[in-house]
Amino acid sequence: MKNNISMGMGGTLVLVIFVVLCLTVFATLSFTTAYSDLKLVNKTQEMTSDYYIIEGIAEKKLSEIFNTMIAAAHGDINDYYHSLSALLSRIEDVTVINSDKNNFNIYYEVHGDKNQKICVTLRISNDITNKPTYEILTWNLANIKLPVYEEEYIDLWEGIE
């Protein structure tokens, strides 16, 4: 006895519908993944662009501070830190932290548009040859405002009383 079992038209149709459904699901998943990647790339590009803008502004401010140091060095070497402190007070957003002769530190921040800022701390010194120098103590990228996450506890298991 010979059995001829064939799928017939109904089996082929079910198989085609299953394949089309699988391809549709995979296409949808690929599209949503690509769209998420696009949004991430755009946000990264904006953050990177903002970083380089504020990095340039921080470098310009450092150059302005160094030019102020050179201008203060042309005066009396004994009065260097006092005149430097007076000249630095004219530069916007520059704060003198310590103003004694052995530890003269200044601090400034540059704010960006994308919730980031660069914080810079410098140690300034003036040697016997009257050459002003600085040492960068910190040059950090930080968030301007940290996001606030509310802690919310949801008790899913009510338990048995």
Solvent accessible surface area in square Angstrom, and as a share of the most:
residue,aa,sasa,rsa
1,M,231,1.03
2,K,174,0.74
3,N,120,0.62
4,N,139,0.71
5,I,162,0.82
6,S,96,0.62
7,M,140,0.62
8,G,43,0.41
9,M,165,0.73
10,G,47,0.46
11,G,22,0.21
12,T,68,0.39
13,L,107,0.53
14,V,102,0.59
15,L,99,0.49
16,V,78,0.45
17,I,102,0.52
18,F,118,0.49
19,V,72,0.41
20,V,86,0.49
21,L,107,0.53
22,C,43,0.26
23,L,113,0.56
24,T,74,0.43
25,V,74,0.43
26,F,125,0.52
27,A,61,0.48
28,T,75,0.44
29,L,100,0.50
30,S,71,0.45
31,F,140,0.59
32,T,68,0.40
33,T,80,0.46
34,A,61,0.48
35,Y,112,0.43
36,S,60,0.39
37,D,75,0.39
38,L,95,0.47
39,K,113,0.48
40,L,116,0.57
41,V,92,0.53
42,N,74,0.38
43,K,126,0.53
44,T,74,0.43
45,Q,112,0.50
46,E,76,0.34
47,M,67,0.30
48,T,61,0.35
49,S,46,0.30
50,D,10,0.05
51,Y,64,0.24
52,Y,139,0.53
53,I,104,0.53
54,I,1,0.01
55,E,36,0.16
56,G,30,0.29
57,I,77,0.39
58,A,0,0.00
59,E,83,0.37
60,K,150,0.64
61,K,28,0.12
62,L,13,0.06
63,S,58,0.38
64,E,84,0.38
65,I,1,0.00
66,F,71,0.29
67,N,89,0.46
68,T,18,0.11
69,M,0,0.00
70,I,63,0.32
71,A,58,0.45
72,A,5,0.04
73,A,5,0.04
74,H,150,0.67
75,G,48,0.47
76,D,90,0.47
77,I,66,0.34
78,N,122,0.63
79,D,66,0.34
80,Y,1,0.00
81,Y,28,0.11
82,H,134,0.60
83,S,36,0.23
84,L,0,0.00
85,S,34,0.22
86,A,51,0.40
87,L,43,0.21
88,L,0,0.00
89,S,84,0.54
90,R,188,0.69
91,I,17,0.09
92,E,131,0.59
93,D,91,0.47
94,V,17,0.09
95,T,78,0.45
96,V,43,0.24
97,I,90,0.46
98,N,54,0.28
99,S,69,0.45
100,D,81,0.42
101,K,135,0.57
102,N,141,0.72
103,N,52,0.27
104,F,0,0.00
105,N,15,0.07
106,I,0,0.00
107,Y,63,0.24
108,Y,1,0.00
109,E,45,0.20
110,V,9,0.05
111,H,99,0.44
112,G,13,0.12
113,D,131,0.68
114,K,79,0.33
115,N,66,0.34
116,Q,7,0.03
117,K,36,0.15
118,I,1,0.00
119,C,17,0.10
120,V,0,0.00
121,T,20,0.12
122,L,0,0.00
123,R,90,0.33
124,I,3,0.01
125,S,52,0.33
126,N,25,0.13
127,D,70,0.36
128,I,159,0.81
129,T,95,0.55
130,N,50,0.25
131,K,130,0.55
132,P,18,0.11
133,T,67,0.39
134,Y,77,0.29
135,E,90,0.40
136,I,79,0.40
137,L,64,0.32
138,T,52,0.30
139,W,64,0.22
140,N,78,0.40
141,L,94,0.47
142,A,37,0.29
143,N,73,0.37
144,I,72,0.37
145,K,152,0.64
146,L,125,0.62
147,P,80,0.50
148,V,133,0.76
149,Y,177,0.67
150,E,152,0.68
151,E,141,0.63
152,E,134,0.60
153,Y,190,0.72
154,I,123,0.62
155,D,109,0.56
156,L,159,0.79
157,W,187,0.65
158,E,152,0.68
159,G,31,0.30
160,I,162,0.82
161,E,211,0.95
